Amino acid sequence: MPVGKPKTKTATMTLRVEPRIKAAAEKAAEKDHRSLTNWVEALILKHCEQLGIETTLPSKNGDGL
């Protein structure tokens, strides 16, 4: 039986940005020692938290993830 964090499903999010925006995001991610994907996820979660937006999805029994 695997030990550690259970594997979670992921969803694909595709977006287009100007090359200068992508380059800046890559530099910011590198400075934070994160992948670009992880940096974007962290940025979204932080912003949602600041706005009071819930980021957990209800499970089948009504609990958060």
Stockholm file with secondary structure:
# STOCKHOLM 1.0

chainA/1-65         MPVGKPKTKTATMTLRVEPRIKAAAEKAAEKDHRSLTNWVEALILKHCEQLGIETTLPSKNGDGL
#=GR chainA/1-65 SS CCCSSCCCCCCCCCCCCCHHHHHHHHHHHHHTTCCHHHHHHHHHHHHHHHHTCCCCCCCTTSCCC
#=GC SS_cons        CCCSSCCCCCCCCCCCCCHHHHHHHHHHHHHTTCCHHHHHHHHHHHHHHHHTCCCCCCCTTSCCC
//
